[in-house]
Amino acid sequence: MKRIAVMTSGGDAPGMNAAIRAVVRTALHYEIEVYGIRQAYAGLLNGDMNLMTSREVSGILQKGGTILQTARNEEFKTQQGQRKALRRLNENSIEAVIVIGGDGSLRGGMALERIGIPVVGIPASIDNDIYGTSMSIGVDTALNTILDALDRLRDTATSHNRAFLIEVMGRNCGYLSLMSGILGGAEVVITPEKVISMEDVATQMGDAYVRGKTHAIAVIAEGAPYKTNDLLEFLNNRNLGFEIRLTILGHIQRGGNPTAFDRLLSTRMGVNAVERLLEGEHNIMVGLNGRDIVPIPLEDATSKERVISEDYYRMEHILSR
């Protein structure tokens, strides 16, 4: 193998740059050329790819976002678009592609496999919703960003005897809301997976007031079974004792310098992805299992659902009372 390409796709996640750096420098160590595909599958169809050297990835280890950028693309989902992608790769003599991204990005990798391009995926999604890996790139950084905001909001909530409803990311997976609720001492956690009625939310926050607490925090995932604004209106109409404020953290959860954990995880996955290609392995995603980086079939990573351990829900229930 003489030449490979790397792309970042889907939502950005802190640590993507560290993974790019690891891929490029590992490939160069084994005397393989690396092309960086800009703006994911959209850039692939446009032939927007350039040879990367050690200099291009110097100084990016600590930076959030992605130097290769990312973009959505509908054309690649079509047979015509995939044939165009194959032509672009052949024009540049690309023999394999490393795809860094989430579920949709990895499905794109499977499409490349079907047209004859070897692919290794690296999971990057702050939602931590990818099957086959206990942690994806960006999760730890996003979680620390949420906890920093939650701690600050508790300070002002206590000062004013208020309750805060905090919306975090997590369209289909409540990992961020559940973990930040446990680690941030929230009274209530609402996830897409575990339905808790608005009445129950009101009861738990009202109980916190009756017990003499000077604040209450409810963390809700954006993919919860009801809209955050509807819940806010419902709570404010219940006279719970607290004045309730809403904070939507939004895209600040995606940005920022990656934590030490995310830098290490991204680096290990990047090195492992290149070395597995060299060993003839492809149509896989590299994932974290315990302390080890292991291969997971792309089919499994994109078709199976990652389930949050019931132990975490039990823990949250015990500690929030």
C-alpha positions in Angstrom: 0.0 0.0 0.0 1.5 3.3 -1.2 -1.2 5.9 -0.8 -4.3 6.4 1.5 -6.7 9.2 2.3 -8.3 10.5 5.5 -11.4 12.5 6.0 -13.5 13.8 8.9 -17.3 13.7 8.4 -20.5 14.5 10.2 -20.6 16.7 13.4 -17.2 17.9 14.5 -15.8 16.5 17.8 -12.8 17.6 19.9 -10.0 15.2 19.2 -10.6 14.9 15.4 -7.4 16.8 14.7 -5.4 14.6 17.0 -6.7 11.6 15.1 -5.8 13.2 11.7 -2.3 13.9 13.1 -1.9 10.3 14.2 -3.0 8.9 10.9 -0.7 11.1 8.9 2.4 10.6 11.0 1.9 6.9 11.3 1.4 6.5 7.6 4.6 8.6 6.9 6.5 6.4 9.4 5.6 3.4 7.2 6.4 5.4 4.0 2.8 5.8 2.9 1.5 9.0 1.3 -1.6 10.5 2.9 -4.1 12.7 1.1 -6.5 14.8 3.2 -10.0 15.0 1.8 -11.6 18.4 2.7 -15.2 18.7 3.6 -15.9 15.0 3.8 -17.9 13.2 1.1 -18.8 16.6 -0.6 -15.1 17.2 -1.0 -14.5 13.7 -2.2 -17.0 14.2 -5.0 -15.3 17.5 -5.9 -11.8 16.0 -5.8 -10.9 18.4 -3.1 -7.9 16.4 -1.6 -4.3 17.3 -1.0 -1.1 15.5 -0.1 -0.4 16.0 3.7 3.0 16.1 5.2 4.2 16.2 8.8 4.2 20.0 8.6 0.4 20.1 7.8 -0.4 18.3 11.1 2.1 20.1 13.3 0.5 22.1 16.1 -3.0 20.7 15.7 -3.0 18.1 18.5 -4.5 20.5 21.0 -7.0 22.2 18.7 -10.7 21.5 18.6 -12.7 21.2 15.4 -11.1 19.7 12.3 -8.6 21.1 9.9 -10.1 19.0 7.1 -13.5 20.5 7.8 -16.8 18.6 7.4 -20.0 18.9 5.4 -23.2 17.2 4.7 -23.8 15.7 1.2 -26.8 14.0 -0.3 -25.3 13.2 -3.7 -22.9 10.6 -2.3 -25.9 8.6 -1.1 -26.8 7.9 -4.7 -25.2 5.2 -7.0 -24.1 8.0 -9.4 -22.5 9.9 -6.5 -20.6 6.8 -5.3 -19.3 6.0 -8.8 -18.1 9.6 -9.0 -16.3 9.2 -5.6 -14.6 6.0 -7.0 -13.4 7.9 -10.0 -12.0 10.7 -7.8 -10.1 8.2 -5.7 -8.8 6.4 -8.7 -7.6 9.6 -10.3 -5.5 10.2 -7.2 -4.4 6.5 -6.9 -5.9 6.3 -3.4 -5.9 2.7 -2.2 -7.8 3.0 1.1 -9.7 5.6 3.1 -9.8 6.3 6.9 -13.1 7.8 7.8 -13.3 9.7 11.1 -16.9 10.4 12.2 -20.2 9.2 13.5 -22.8 6.7 12.5 -23.7 8.4 9.1 -20.1 8.8 8.3 -19.3 5.2 8.9 -22.3 4.2 6.7 -20.6 6.2 4.0 -17.5 4.2 4.6 -19.5 1.0 4.0 -20.7 2.4 0.7 -17.0 2.9 -0.3 -16.3 -0.7 0.7 -19.1 -1.9 -1.6 -17.5 -0.2 -4.6 -14.1 -1.7 -3.8 -12.3 0.9 -1.6 -10.9 -0.5 1.7 -12.1 1.5 4.7 -11.2 1.7 8.3 -13.5 3.9 10.5 -12.6 5.9 13.6 -15.6 6.7 15.9 -16.0 10.4 16.6 -19.3 11.5 18.1 -19.9 13.6 21.3 -23.2 11.7 21.8 -21.3 8.5 22.4 -23.9 6.6 20.4 -21.8 4.4 18.2 -22.0 0.6 18.8 -18.8 -1.3 19.5 -16.8 1.3 21.3 -17.1 2.3 25.0 -16.0 5.8 24.1 -16.0 7.8 20.9 -13.7 10.7 20.2 -15.0 14.0 21.7 -17.2 12.6 24.4 -14.9 13.3 27.3 -14.3 16.9 26.2 -18.0 17.5 25.7 -18.9 16.1 29.1 -16.3 18.3 30.8 -17.7 21.3 29.0 -21.2 20.4 30.3 -20.0 19.9 33.8 -18.2 23.3 33.8 -21.5 25.0 32.8 -23.5 23.0 35.2 -21.3 23.9 38.1 -21.5 27.6 37.2 -25.2 27.5 36.9 -25.6 25.8 40.3 -23.7 28.7 41.9 -26.2 31.2 40.6 -29.1 28.9 41.2 -28.1 28.7 44.9 -27.6 32.4 45.2 -31.2 33.1 43.9 -33.0 30.1 45.2 -33.8 29.0 41.6 -34.1 25.8 39.6 -32.4 25.4 36.2 -33.5 23.3 33.3 -30.3 22.5 31.2 -30.6 21.1 27.7 -27.6 19.2 26.4 -26.9 17.4 23.2 -28.1 13.8 22.6 -30.6 13.3 19.8 -31.0 9.6 20.1 -28.6 8.8 23.0 -28.8 10.2 26.5 -25.2 9.4 27.5 -24.2 13.1 28.0 -27.4 14.0 30.0 -27.1 10.9 32.2 -23.4 11.2 32.9 -23.5 15.0 33.5 -26.5 14.5 35.7 -24.6 11.9 37.9 -21.3 13.8 37.9 -22.9 17.2 38.3 -25.4 16.3 41.1 -28.6 17.0 39.2 -31.9 16.3 40.8 -33.5 15.0 37.6 -32.2 13.5 34.3 -34.3 13.1 31.2 -33.0 11.0 28.3 -34.5 9.7 25.0 -34.2 6.1 26.2 -35.9 6.4 29.6 -39.3 8.2 29.5 -40.0 10.2 32.6 -43.3 12.2 32.6 -43.4 15.9 33.0 -45.5 15.3 36.1 -42.7 13.2 37.6 -40.1 15.9 36.8 -42.3 18.4 38.6 -42.7 16.1 41.6 -38.9 15.5 41.9 -38.1 19.2 41.7 -40.8 20.1 44.1 -39.5 17.5 46.6 -36.1 19.2 46.4 -37.7 22.4 47.5 -39.6 20.8 50.3 -36.5 19.1 51.6 -34.9 22.6 52.0 -32.6 22.6 49.1 -31.5 26.0 47.8 -31.5 25.0 44.2 -32.6 22.2 41.8 -31.0 21.1 38.5 -32.8 19.1 35.8 -30.7 17.9 32.8 -32.6 17.1 29.6 -31.3 15.6 26.4 -32.3 17.4 23.2 -33.9 14.1 22.0 -36.1 13.7 25.0 -39.8 12.6 24.3 -41.1 16.2 24.8 -39.7 19.7 23.9 -37.7 21.5 26.5 -39.8 24.7 26.2 -42.9 22.7 26.8 -41.4 21.2 30.0 -40.3 24.7 31.1 -43.8 26.0 30.7 -45.3 23.0 32.5 -42.9 23.4 35.5 -43.5 27.2 35.8 -47.2 26.6 36.0 -46.9 24.2 38.9 -45.6 26.6 41.6 -42.9 24.3 42.7 -41.3 26.8 45.1 -38.4 27.5 42.8 -38.2 30.1 40.0 -37.1 28.1 37.0 -34.7 29.2 34.3 -33.7 27.5 31.0 -30.2 27.2 29.6 -29.6 25.5 26.2 -25.9 24.7 26.0 -26.0 24.0 22.2 -22.9 23.9 20.1 -20.5 25.0 22.8 -20.4 21.3 23.6 -18.7 20.5 20.3 -15.9 23.1 20.6 -12.8 23.6 22.7 -9.5 21.9 23.2 -9.7 18.2 23.6 -9.0 16.8 27.1 -6.0 14.5 27.7 -8.3 11.5 27.5 -9.6 12.5 24.1 -6.1 13.3 22.8 -4.8 9.9 23.9 -7.9 8.1 22.5 -7.7 9.9 19.2 -4.0 9.2 18.9 -4.3 5.5 19.7 -7.2 5.0 17.3 -5.4 6.9 14.5 -2.2 4.8 14.8 -4.3 1.6 15.1 -6.3 2.4 12.0 -3.3 2.8 9.8 -1.6 -0.3 11.1 -4.7 -2.5 10.6 -4.8 -1.3 7.0 -1.2 -2.3 6.5 -2.1 -5.8 8.0 -4.8 -6.2 5.4 -7.8 -5.4 7.6 -10.6 -3.2 6.4 -14.4 -2.9 6.5 -13.9 -2.3 10.2 -14.1 0.4 12.8 -11.5 0.7 15.6 -13.1 0.9 19.0 -12.2 1.1 22.7 -13.0 -2.1 24.6 -11.6 -1.9 28.2 -8.1 -0.7 27.7 -7.7 -2.1 24.2 -8.3 -0.8 20.7 -10.2 -3.5 18.9 -11.7 -4.0 15.4 -15.5 -4.0 15.0 -17.2 -4.8 11.7 -18.6 -1.7 10.1 -21.8 -3.6 9.6 -22.2 -4.0 13.4 -21.1 -0.4 14.2 -23.7 1.0 11.9 -26.6 -1.4 12.4 -26.6 -2.2 16.1 -27.7 0.2 18.9 -25.4 1.2 21.7 -27.2 0.7 25.0 -26.4 2.6 28.2 -25.9 0.4 31.2 -28.8 0.1 33.6 -26.3 0.5 36.4 -25.9 4.2 35.5 -29.7 4.8 35.7 -29.8 3.1 39.0 -26.9 5.2 40.3 -28.5 8.4 39.1 -31.8 7.4 40.9 -29.9 6.7 44.2 -27.7 9.8 44.2 -30.3 12.4 43.1 -32.5 11.9 46.2 
